[in-house]
C-alpha cells in the first residue's frame, strides 16, 4: 500500500510538471523563440540628436574593447558620449580620455559625480549625473549603455530608426553575453532563457500588455519619455534598474520594446562559477521583492518545473511505473526542446539542452543564497559598493 502511494505521488507530480511545460510551451508568449530582433525600421529624413550615457566604475579592463565601438558609431546626426566615472580606483576616467584621443570619433566628455547620497543604488546615481549633463544638449534620445558593451558601427542608427519607425519610447537589446569559459557556456544561455521566460519579449512590445522589461546594457530612451517617467529619480532605489526603468516608462504611457541583439556584445568575462554566482545572487532576491513567500514559491516552482522531470523519469523506470516515466520524459523533452533555440543563438551544441535541470538547480541555489545574504544584512551590491537592506526594499514594495 505504501509503495503504491509513493508511485502514485510521483505520477501526479510528474503530470503536474508536464502540464506546466505544456503551458510554458504554448501560453507564455513563446518565450523560447529567439527571433525577436529589431523591428522593421526606416531611416528618418532628419536624424535626431542623441546623447550616450555610460556609467563606469573600475572598468579599465573592458574599456579598451567597448568604448572605441561607441566613439566609432556611424551615425548621420549629432551624437556625443558622456562617460560618468563613478569613483573608480583603476584609472577608468584617464583611460577613457586616452582612448578618445587615440581613436577619435564622437565627442567624449568624462565626468565624476562624487559619492551618491543615501537612497541611490547601483549605477543610477551615475546615470542621473550623465542624463543631467546630456539634457543641456537637447537630445531627442538618450542611449544608456554599460562600459562593457561593444556596439557594431551601425548600432546607434539602427536603434534610432527602430524607435522612430515603431513609435517606441524605449528600444532595448539584450546584449549577447560572453560564452568562452566552461561555466559561461553552461550558465549564460540559461540566464537569458530564464529572463525571457519571466519577461516574454513578444508581450513587452505589444500594446495593452503590462509586461515590461529592458536590458540595461543597451537602452535607447526617448528624452521626453524619461521626463514623464521621472527617470532615473523615480527608480533610484531599484536594484534591478533596467526592469524598473521599463516599468516606469510603460506606467507613464510609453511604449517599450525588448529583443535579442545581433551585434551588441558584452565583453565582460565570467571565467569562474563564483563570478557568475555573484552576478545572479546580487539581484535574485530583489526580483522576488524580498518576500519569503515568493522565495518559497520560486524554489518549489523551480523544483517542479526543472528538477521533477528527470527525477520522475528515473523513479518511474526504477519502480516500473510507465506513467511516471512517460510524464517525466515528455516534460524533460519539452524543456530541452525549448532550450535549443537559445543554445543556437549562443552557438552552443544542442546536447547541452538536456543538462538544463543541472543549471536550474544552480540558479535555485543562487536564489537561496541571495536571500541569505539579504537577511545577513549585506544588502545589494554594485562594483564593490554595498547598500543597506531598507534602501534596497523601498523601491520593490
C-alpha positions as CSV (number, residue, x, y, z in Angstrom):
1,X,0.0,0.0,0.0
2,X,2.8,2.4,0.9
3,X,4.7,1.6,-2.2
4,X,1.6,2.2,-4.4
5,X,1.0,5.6,-2.7
6,X,4.6,6.7,-3.4
7,X,4.4,5.7,-7.0
8,X,1.1,7.5,-7.3
9,X,2.6,10.6,-5.8
10,X,5.5,10.5,-8.3
11,X,3.0,10.1,-11.2
12,X,0.9,13.0,-10.1
13,X,3.9,15.2,-9.6
14,X,5.3,14.3,-13.0
15,X,1.9,15.0,-14.5
16,X,1.9,18.4,-12.9
17,X,5.4,19.2,-14.3
18,X,4.3,18.1,-17.7
19,X,1.2,20.3,-17.6
20,X,3.4,23.2,-16.5
21,X,5.7,22.6,-19.5
22,X,2.8,22.4,-21.9
23,X,1.6,25.8,-20.6
24,X,5.1,27.3,-20.9
25,X,5.5,26.0,-24.4
26,X,2.2,27.4,-25.7
27,X,1.0,30.0,-23.2
28,X,4.0,32.1,-22.1
29,X,4.4,34.3,-25.1
30,X,6.5,31.8,-27.0
31,X,9.4,32.9,-24.7
32,X,11.7,30.2,-26.1
33,X,11.8,31.6,-29.6
34,X,14.9,33.7,-30.4
35,X,13.7,35.6,-33.5
36,X,12.6,38.8,-31.7
37,X,15.2,41.1,-33.2
38,X,15.0,44.8,-34.0
39,X,11.6,45.5,-35.6
40,X,11.2,46.8,-39.2
41,X,12.5,50.3,-39.5
42,X,13.1,53.1,-42.0
43,X,15.6,55.8,-41.8
44,X,14.3,59.2,-40.8
45,X,14.6,62.2,-43.2
46,X,16.4,64.1,-40.4
47,X,18.4,62.1,-37.8
48,X,17.6,63.3,-34.3
49,X,20.4,64.3,-31.8
50,X,21.4,61.6,-29.4
51,X,23.5,61.6,-26.2
52,X,25.1,58.4,-25.0
53,X,25.4,57.9,-21.2
54,X,28.0,55.4,-19.9
55,X,28.2,54.8,-16.2
56,X,31.6,53.3,-15.4
57,X,33.1,52.1,-12.1
58,X,36.5,50.4,-12.3
59,X,36.1,49.4,-15.9
60,X,39.7,49.8,-17.1
61,X,39.9,46.1,-18.1
62,X,37.0,46.2,-20.5
63,X,37.0,49.8,-21.7
64,X,39.6,49.4,-24.5
65,X,37.3,47.0,-26.3
66,X,34.0,48.7,-25.6
67,X,34.5,52.4,-25.7
68,X,36.1,52.7,-29.2
69,X,33.0,50.9,-30.5
70,X,30.8,53.8,-29.2
71,X,33.1,56.5,-30.3
72,X,33.2,55.0,-33.8
73,X,29.5,54.9,-34.4
74,X,28.4,55.7,-37.9
75,X,25.6,58.0,-37.0
76,X,24.4,60.6,-39.5
77,X,23.1,63.0,-36.9
78,X,24.6,64.8,-33.9
79,X,25.7,62.5,-31.2
80,X,28.2,62.6,-28.3
81,X,29.2,60.4,-25.4
82,X,29.2,61.1,-21.7
83,X,31.2,58.7,-19.6
84,X,30.5,59.1,-15.9
85,X,33.4,57.8,-13.8
86,X,31.7,56.7,-10.6
87,X,34.5,56.7,-8.1
88,X,36.9,54.4,-10.0
89,X,40.2,53.5,-8.4
90,X,41.8,51.9,-11.6
91,X,42.2,55.0,-13.8
92,X,39.0,54.4,-15.8
93,X,38.4,58.2,-16.4
94,X,42.0,58.8,-17.6
95,X,41.9,55.7,-19.8
96,X,38.7,56.9,-21.4
97,X,40.2,60.2,-22.3
98,X,43.3,58.5,-23.8
99,X,41.1,56.1,-25.9
100,X,39.2,59.1,-27.2
101,X,42.5,60.9,-28.2
102,X,43.8,57.7,-29.8
103,X,40.6,56.6,-31.7
104,X,38.8,59.9,-32.3
105,X,35.1,59.7,-33.4
106,X,32.2,61.0,-31.4
107,X,33.0,63.7,-28.8
108,X,33.6,62.3,-25.4
109,X,33.1,64.0,-22.0
110,X,34.3,62.3,-18.9
111,X,32.9,63.5,-15.6
112,X,32.8,62.3,-11.9
113,X,29.6,62.7,-9.9
114,X,31.1,62.1,-6.4
115,X,29.6,59.7,-3.8
116,X,25.9,59.1,-4.1
117,X,23.6,60.3,-1.4
118,X,21.6,57.9,0.7
119,X,18.8,56.1,-1.2
120,X,20.6,55.7,-4.6
121,X,21.5,52.2,-5.6
122,X,23.8,50.6,-8.2
123,X,24.8,52.8,-11.1
124,X,21.7,55.0,-11.0
125,X,23.4,58.0,-9.4
126,X,26.0,57.9,-12.2
127,X,23.2,57.6,-14.8
128,X,21.4,60.6,-13.2
129,X,24.5,62.7,-13.4
130,X,25.1,61.8,-17.1
131,X,21.4,62.4,-18.1
132,X,21.5,65.9,-16.4
133,X,24.6,66.8,-18.5
134,X,23.1,65.4,-21.6
135,X,19.8,67.3,-21.3
136,X,21.8,70.5,-21.6
137,X,22.5,69.4,-25.2
138,X,18.8,69.0,-26.0
139,X,18.9,65.4,-27.3
140,X,15.8,63.7,-28.6
141,X,17.1,60.3,-27.5
142,X,19.4,59.0,-24.7
143,X,21.4,55.8,-25.2
144,X,22.1,54.2,-21.8
145,X,24.8,51.6,-22.2
146,X,27.2,49.9,-19.9
147,X,31.0,50.2,-20.1
148,X,31.5,46.6,-21.0
149,X,29.2,46.7,-24.1
150,X,30.7,46.7,-27.6
151,X,28.4,48.0,-30.3
152,X,28.5,47.3,-34.0
153,X,29.3,50.5,-36.0
154,X,25.6,50.9,-37.1
155,X,24.1,50.1,-33.7
156,X,23.0,53.6,-32.8
157,X,21.4,54.4,-36.2
158,X,19.6,51.1,-36.1
159,X,18.2,51.7,-32.6
160,X,17.1,55.2,-33.5
161,X,15.5,54.1,-36.8
162,X,13.6,51.3,-34.9
163,X,12.4,53.7,-32.2
164,X,11.2,56.3,-34.7
165,X,9.5,53.8,-37.1
166,X,7.7,51.9,-34.3
167,X,6.8,54.8,-32.1
168,X,8.7,53.3,-29.2
169,X,9.8,55.3,-26.2
170,X,12.3,52.5,-25.2
171,X,14.2,50.2,-27.6
172,X,16.4,47.8,-25.7
173,X,18.6,45.0,-26.9
174,X,19.7,42.1,-24.7
175,X,23.5,42.1,-25.4
176,X,25.0,38.8,-26.4
177,X,26.9,37.8,-23.2
178,X,30.3,36.2,-23.4
179,X,30.4,32.4,-23.6
180,X,34.0,31.3,-23.7
181,X,34.8,29.6,-20.3
182,X,33.2,26.3,-19.3
183,X,30.9,27.9,-16.8
184,X,29.9,30.7,-19.1
185,X,28.7,28.1,-21.7
186,X,26.6,26.3,-19.1
187,X,25.2,29.2,-17.2
188,X,24.9,32.2,-19.5
189,X,22.5,30.9,-22.1
190,X,20.3,29.7,-19.3
191,X,20.4,33.1,-17.7
192,X,18.9,34.7,-20.9
193,X,16.5,31.8,-21.3
194,X,15.1,32.3,-17.7
195,X,14.9,36.1,-18.2
196,X,12.8,35.6,-21.4
197,X,10.6,33.1,-19.5
198,X,9.9,35.8,-16.9
199,X,9.5,38.6,-19.4
200,X,8.4,37.2,-22.8
201,X,9.8,39.6,-25.4
202,X,6.8,39.4,-27.6
203,X,4.5,40.6,-24.8
204,X,6.7,43.6,-23.9
205,X,6.4,45.3,-27.3
206,X,2.6,44.6,-27.6
207,X,0.1,47.4,-26.9
208,X,-2.2,46.9,-24.0
209,X,0.1,44.5,-22.0
210,X,1.5,45.1,-18.6
211,X,4.7,43.1,-19.2
212,X,7.7,45.5,-19.2
213,X,11.5,44.9,-19.1
214,X,14.7,46.2,-20.6
215,X,18.3,45.1,-20.7
216,X,20.5,47.6,-19.0
217,X,23.4,47.2,-21.3
218,X,21.7,48.8,-24.2
219,X,18.6,51.0,-23.7
220,X,17.6,53.8,-26.1
221,X,15.3,56.1,-24.3
222,X,13.3,58.9,-25.7
223,X,14.2,62.0,-23.7
224,X,10.7,63.3,-23.2
225,X,9.6,59.9,-22.0
226,X,12.4,60.0,-19.4
227,X,11.0,63.3,-18.2
228,X,7.4,61.9,-18.0
229,X,8.5,58.8,-16.1
230,X,11.0,60.8,-13.9
231,X,13.9,58.6,-14.9
232,X,16.1,57.9,-13.0
233,X,14.8,59.6,-9.9
234,X,11.6,57.5,-9.7
235,X,13.7,54.3,-9.7
236,X,16.6,55.5,-7.6
237,X,16.2,52.6,-5.0
238,X,15.9,49.9,-7.7
239,X,18.4,47.1,-7.7
240,X,17.2,45.7,-11.0
241,X,17.2,49.1,-12.6
242,X,16.6,48.1,-16.2
243,X,13.3,46.4,-15.5
244,X,12.3,49.2,-13.2
245,X,13.1,51.7,-15.9
246,X,10.9,49.9,-18.4
247,X,8.0,49.6,-15.9
248,X,8.2,53.3,-15.1
249,X,8.1,54.3,-18.8
250,X,5.2,51.9,-19.6
251,X,3.3,53.1,-16.5
252,X,3.6,56.7,-17.8
253,X,2.0,55.7,-21.0
254,X,5.1,54.9,-23.0
255,X,5.8,52.0,-25.4
256,X,8.7,49.6,-24.7
257,X,10.4,47.1,-27.0
258,X,13.0,44.5,-26.0
259,X,14.7,41.8,-28.1
260,X,17.9,39.9,-28.7
261,X,20.9,41.7,-30.2
262,X,22.8,40.7,-33.3
263,X,25.9,42.9,-32.9
264,X,25.7,44.3,-29.4
265,X,28.0,42.2,-27.2
266,X,29.2,42.2,-23.6
267,X,32.9,41.8,-23.3
268,X,32.9,41.2,-19.6
269,X,34.4,37.8,-18.7
270,X,32.9,35.5,-16.1
271,X,35.6,32.8,-16.1
272,X,34.6,31.1,-12.8
273,X,31.4,29.8,-11.4
274,X,32.0,32.2,-8.5
275,X,31.8,35.2,-10.8
276,X,28.5,34.1,-12.4
277,X,27.2,33.2,-8.9
278,X,27.8,36.8,-7.8
279,X,26.1,38.2,-10.9
280,X,22.9,36.3,-10.3
281,X,22.8,36.3,-6.5
282,X,23.3,40.1,-6.4
283,X,19.7,40.8,-7.5
284,X,17.9,37.4,-7.4
285,X,16.1,38.1,-4.1
286,X,15.3,41.7,-5.1
287,X,13.5,40.2,-8.1
288,X,11.3,38.4,-5.5
289,X,10.7,41.7,-3.7
290,X,12.5,40.4,-0.7
291,X,9.4,38.3,0.1
292,X,9.9,35.0,1.9
293,X,6.6,33.6,0.5
294,X,7.7,34.4,-3.1
295,X,11.0,32.8,-2.3
296,X,9.4,29.6,-1.1
297,X,7.1,29.6,-4.2
298,X,10.0,30.2,-6.5
299,X,12.0,27.3,-5.0
300,X,9.0,25.0,-5.3
301,X,8.3,26.1,-8.8
302,X,11.9,25.6,-10.0
303,X,11.9,22.2,-8.4
304,X,8.6,21.2,-10.0
305,X,9.4,22.6,-13.5
306,X,13.1,21.7,-13.8
307,X,14.0,19.0,-11.3
308,X,11.0,16.8,-11.3
309,X,11.1,15.7,-15.0
310,X,14.5,13.8,-14.8
311,X,13.8,12.6,-11.3
312,X,10.3,11.3,-12.3
313,X,11.8,9.5,-15.3
314,X,14.4,7.8,-13.2
315,X,11.9,7.0,-10.4
316,X,9.4,5.7,-13.0
317,X,12.0,3.4,-14.6
318,X,13.2,2.1,-11.2
319,X,9.7,1.5,-9.9
320,X,8.3,0.1,-13.2
321,X,5.8,3.0,-13.5
322,X,5.2,3.7,-17.1
323,X,3.0,6.7,-16.4
324,X,5.7,8.4,-14.2
325,X,8.5,7.6,-16.7
326,X,6.4,8.9,-19.7
327,X,5.2,12.1,-18.0
328,X,8.7,12.9,-16.7
329,X,10.4,12.0,-20.0
330,X,7.9,14.2,-22.0
331,X,8.3,17.1,-19.7
332,X,12.1,16.8,-19.9
333,X,11.9,16.6,-23.7
334,X,9.8,19.8,-24.0
335,X,12.2,21.5,-21.6
336,X,15.2,20.6,-23.7
337,X,13.4,21.4,-26.9
338,X,12.6,24.9,-25.8
339,X,16.2,25.5,-24.7
340,X,17.7,24.5,-28.1
341,X,17.0,27.9,-29.8
342,X,18.8,29.8,-27.1
343,X,21.8,27.4,-27.4
344,X,21.8,28.0,-31.1
345,X,21.7,31.8,-30.6
346,X,24.8,31.4,-28.4
347,X,26.4,29.0,-30.8
348,X,26.5,26.2,-28.3
349,X,26.0,22.4,-29.0
350,X,22.4,21.1,-28.8
351,X,23.5,18.3,-26.4
352,X,23.7,20.8,-23.6
353,X,19.9,21.1,-23.7
354,X,19.2,18.0,-21.5
355,X,21.6,19.4,-18.9
356,X,19.3,22.4,-18.2
357,X,18.0,20.8,-14.9
358,X,21.5,20.9,-13.6
359,X,21.8,24.6,-14.4
360,X,18.4,25.3,-13.0
361,X,19.5,23.7,-9.7
362,X,22.4,26.1,-9.6
363,X,20.1,29.0,-10.1
364,X,17.9,27.7,-7.3
365,X,20.9,27.7,-5.0
366,X,21.9,31.2,-6.2
367,X,18.4,32.5,-5.4
368,X,18.5,31.0,-1.9
369,X,22.0,32.4,-1.4
370,X,20.7,35.8,-2.5
371,X,18.1,35.7,0.2
372,X,20.6,34.5,2.8
373,X,22.8,37.5,2.0
374,X,19.9,39.8,2.4
375,X,19.0,38.5,5.8
376,X,22.6,38.7,6.9
377,X,22.4,42.4,6.3
378,X,24.7,42.6,3.4
379,X,22.1,44.2,1.1
380,X,22.6,44.7,-2.6
381,X,26.0,45.5,-4.1
382,X,27.4,47.1,-7.3
383,X,31.1,47.1,-8.2
384,X,32.2,46.9,-4.6
385,X,29.6,49.3,-3.2
386,X,27.1,47.8,-0.8
387,X,23.6,49.2,0.0
388,X,21.7,48.7,3.2
389,X,18.7,46.4,3.2
390,X,16.0,49.1,3.8
391,X,17.1,51.1,0.8
392,X,17.0,48.1,-1.4
393,X,13.5,47.2,-0.3
394,X,12.0,50.7,-0.7
395,X,11.5,50.6,-4.5
396,X,10.4,47.0,-4.6
397,X,7.3,47.4,-2.4
